Amino acid sequence: MGVGRDYCRCMPESLTPRAQLRVTLRELAWTIHRRAPARAGVGPLPTSEIALLKQVLDGPGATIGELAAALGLQQPNVSTAVRLLQQRGFVAKETDPSDGRIVRIFATERGASEHQAITDAWTEGLAAAFDRLTPEHQDMLDNALDALQALNRTLRAES
């Protein structure tokens, strides 16, 4: 049985270790992403809204079209999600002062605070899982930090 086969039945045993790593990283990202924490007083945010809020925080002042392109979503879906985030008080729309036809999206203080709370809840869950690993596995993950950060930078630069 190949690496990761205990949780991912879709991974062929014929994959190289590097290919298995790529599948495992994808599965890990999906597992983390699916565990979107519910926040007191707010309720659970769909993962698309969490991703949109993060994108707005990462690129303040983006337009709906820019957000849609960055997230690989359709503009009507992004418009709907922005409207829902605006109703929750997480984002605000502002007309571009140099061109009144352009609307830019910014996170509010509440949105930034909520995003930080969600990030904290996610990382607390990861910390608890990390603590249940063997010391050897913890060390392996600690030693992979630089490589994982470099991979993240590379992926972000490509998008």
Secondary structure in CASP SS format (residue, H / E / C, confidence):
PFRMAT SS
TARGET T0000
AUTHOR 0000-0000-0000
METHOD secondary structure of the structure
MODEL  1
M C 1.00
G C 1.00
V C 1.00
G C 1.00
R C 1.00
D C 1.00
Y C 1.00
C C 1.00
R C 1.00
C C 1.00
M C 1.00
P C 1.00
E C 1.00
S C 1.00
L C 1.00
T C 1.00
P H 1.00
R H 1.00
A H 1.00
Q H 1.00
L H 1.00
R H 1.00
V H 1.00
T H 1.00
L H 1.00
R H 1.00
E H 1.00
L H 1.00
A H 1.00
W H 1.00
T H 1.00
I H 1.00
H H 1.00
R H 1.00
R C 1.00
A C 1.00
P C 1.00
A E 1.00
R E 1.00
A C 1.00
G C 1.00
V C 1.00
G E 1.00
P E 1.00
L C 1.00
P C 1.00
T H 1.00
S H 1.00
E H 1.00
I H 1.00
A H 1.00
L H 1.00
L H 1.00
K H 1.00
Q H 1.00
V H 1.00
L H 1.00
D H 1.00
G C 1.00
P C 1.00
G C 1.00
A E 1.00
T C 1.00
I H 1.00
G H 1.00
E H 1.00
L H 1.00
A H 1.00
A H 1.00
A H 1.00
L H 1.00
G C 1.00
L C 1.00
Q C 1.00
Q H 1.00
P H 1.00
N H 1.00
V H 1.00
S H 1.00
T H 1.00
A H 1.00
V H 1.00
R H 1.00
L H 1.00
L H 1.00
Q H 1.00
Q H 1.00
R C 1.00
G C 1.00
F C 1.00
V E 1.00
A E 1.00
K E 1.00
E E 1.00
T E 1.00
D E 1.00
P C 1.00
S C 1.00
D E 1.00
G E 1.00
R E 1.00
I E 1.00
V E 1.00
R E 1.00
I E 1.00
F E 1.00
A E 1.00
T C 1.00
E H 1.00
R H 1.00
G H 1.00
A H 1.00
S H 1.00
E H 1.00
H H 1.00
Q H 1.00
A H 1.00
I H 1.00
T H 1.00
D H 1.00
A H 1.00
W H 1.00
T H 1.00
E H 1.00
G H 1.00
L H 1.00
A H 1.00
A H 1.00
A H 1.00
F H 1.00
D H 1.00
R C 1.00
L C 1.00
T C 1.00
P H 1.00
E H 1.00
H H 1.00
Q H 1.00
D H 1.00
M H 1.00
L H 1.00
D H 1.00
N H 1.00
A C 1.00
L H 1.00
D H 1.00
A H 1.00
L H 1.00
Q H 1.00
A H 1.00
L H 1.00
N H 1.00
R H 1.00
T H 1.00
L H 1.00
R H 1.00
A H 1.00
E H 1.00
S C 1.00
END
